């Protein structure tokens, strides 16, 4: 599907790697293959050296904001089984052989070289949502809607300064569905908008996911990729928010996986 700015969605695209506008193709559905390798070292025994390396990287990329804590390689998601007082389960693939994480995100990107030049300049790094207990990337949508952010989101009070504009376009491109978008308030409401916290950002994204489920249009059988999951039958306690991707000037996209 094409847009007025000459852009489109492409099913084989991957996530943005920082400001370098390089895409890493997704070749597997396992959770930890979705992250930039520079952000996920195999080992990190020298915190000072790692901090220095990250600082040099930020300087090289002319980064203008302090990124949210980059976690170690994801190996589990803390999943609240009921979100109504039930005990949380630490879902680790080695402990739960049948547990799988499937990406449903089709990352938006302009299709032509000219439009990439126009709309991909000066993109921010992805904002990642980290679970407070496990220290890993990924929080469940139902938890965001039903629990207080301080109970499970790391750095929930951190102010997000990535957004220059108060309003932006939130794109939600789910595999097998027509691209969907909505107007998204990225700052506080009122005459003098201010940056919002990580916890509030997560909640607004979760509400947008709810709206998407109610308004989504499924592609016809002939156009729908094999294995695509219908979002209207996926419960919110099976949808996991990994991050928020700056996909073009003025638009961001949630990075979602589902528990299958």
SVG drawing of the C-alpha trace seen along z (x, -y; Angstrom):
<svg xmlns="http://www.w3.org/2000/svg" viewBox="-14 -28 51 56">
<polyline fill="none" stroke="black" stroke-width="0.4" points="0.0,0.0 1.4,-3.4 1.0,-6.8 1.0,-10.3 4.6,-10.8 5.7,-8.0 6.0,-5.5 4.7,-2.0 4.9,1.0 7.1,4.0 6.6,7.3 10.3,8.3 11.7,5.2 13.3,5.2 13.7,2.8 15.6,-0.4 19.1,-0.3 19.5,-3.5 20.1,-6.7 22.0,-4.9 18.8,-4.0 20.0,-0.4 17.5,2.4 18.1,5.7 16.0,8.3 14.0,10.6 14.7,14.2 13.2,15.8 10.3,15.2 12.2,15.7 12.1,12.6 15.8,11.9 16.5,11.7 14.7,8.4 17.3,6.2 20.4,4.3 23.5,6.3 25.3,3.2 22.7,2.9 22.9,6.5 26.5,7.6 27.0,11.3 28.9,10.5 29.4,7.3 31.9,7.8 33.3,4.3 30.5,1.8 32.9,-1.2 34.2,-0.1 30.6,0.6 29.4,-2.8 32.4,-4.5 31.6,-2.5 28.0,-3.5 28.9,-7.1 31.2,-7.2 28.5,-5.6 26.0,-8.2 28.4,-11.0 29.2,-9.5 25.5,-9.4 25.0,-13.0 22.3,-11.8 20.2,-14.5 18.5,-12.6 19.4,-10.2 18.1,-6.7 16.2,-4.5 18.2,-1.8 19.4,0.8 18.8,4.2 20.8,7.5 19.9,10.0 16.2,10.8 15.6,14.3 12.3,14.0 9.1,12.0 7.4,11.5 3.8,12.4 0.9,11.7 -1.3,14.7 -4.5,13.0 -3.8,9.3 -6.5,9.6 -4.3,10.5 -2.9,13.7 0.8,14.5 3.2,13.4 4.9,16.1 8.5,15.8 8.2,17.1 11.6,18.4 11.8,20.5 14.1,23.1 11.6,23.6 8.6,23.5 9.5,25.4 6.1,24.7 6.4,21.0 7.0,19.0 7.1,15.3 5.9,14.4 6.4,11.0 3.3,9.4 4.9,6.1 5.5,5.0 7.8,2.0 6.8,-1.0 9.3,-2.5 9.3,-4.9 9.7,-3.0 11.7,-5.4 15.2,-6.8 14.0,-10.3 11.3,-9.8 13.8,-8.0 16.0,-11.1 13.1,-13.3 11.5,-11.3 14.3,-9.3 16.7,-12.1 17.3,-12.6 15.4,-9.6 15.7,-8.8 16.7,-5.5 13.9,-3.1 12.3,-3.5 12.4,-0.2 10.0,0.8 11.8,2.8 10.1,5.0 11.1,4.0 11.4,7.5 13.1,9.4 15.2,6.5 14.2,7.7 12.5,5.9 8.8,6.5 5.7,5.6 2.2,7.1 -0.5,4.8 -3.1,6.0 -0.7,5.2 -0.2,1.7 -4.0,1.1 -4.8,2.7 -1.8,2.2 0.1,-0.8 3.2,-1.4 5.5,-1.7 4.8,2.0 6.2,3.5 7.8,0.9 11.4,0.0 12.2,-3.8 8.4,-4.4 8.9,-8.0 11.6,-8.9 10.6,-11.8 10.6,-11.0 12.1,-13.9 12.2,-12.2 9.2,-14.0 9.6,-17.4 5.9,-17.7 2.9,-17.4 1.0,-15.4 2.4,-12.7 1.1,-9.8 1.0,-6.4 1.3,-3.7 0.3,-0.1 1.1,2.3 0.1,5.8 1.0,8.6 -2.1,9.7 -3.9,6.4 -4.3,3.1 -2.0,0.5 -3.7,-1.5 -2.8,-4.9 -4.2,-7.4 -3.3,-10.8 -1.2,-10.3 -0.6,-12.9 3.1,-12.5 3.0,-15.2 0.7,-16.5 -2.6,-18.1 -3.1,-21.8 -1.8,-25.1 1.8,-24.4 2.5,-20.7 5.3,-19.1 7.0,-15.7 5.3,-12.7 6.8,-9.8 7.6,-6.3 4.7,-4.9 2.2,-7.3 3.6,-6.7 3.2,-3.0 -0.4,-3.4 -1.3,-5.7 0.3,-3.1 -1.7,-0.3 -4.9,-2.3 -4.0,-2.7 -3.6,1.0 -7.1,1.5 -8.5,-1.0 -6.6,0.9 -8.2,4.2 -11.7,2.6 -11.1,0.9 -8.7,3.2 -9.4,4.4 -8.1,7.9 -6.6,8.5 -8.4,10.9 -7.2,14.5 -5.3,14.0 -3.3,11.1 -2.8,12.3 0.6,14.0 0.5,17.6 0.6,17.9 -0.6,14.3 -2.5,14.0 -5.9,12.3 -5.5,9.5 -9.2,9.5 -8.9,13.0 -5.7,12.3 -6.3,11.4 -4.5,8.3 -2.7,10.5 -1.0,12.2 0.3,9.1 3.7,7.8 5.0,4.3 8.7,4.3 9.3,0.7 8.3,-2.4 10.0,-2.9 10.7,-6.3 9.9,-5.2 9.7,-8.5 9.5,-12.2 6.4,-12.8 5.4,-9.1 6.2,-6.3 5.2,-2.7 4.8,-0.2 6.9,2.9 4.7,5.8 5.0,9.6 2.4,12.1 2.7,15.1 1.7,18.2"/>
</svg>
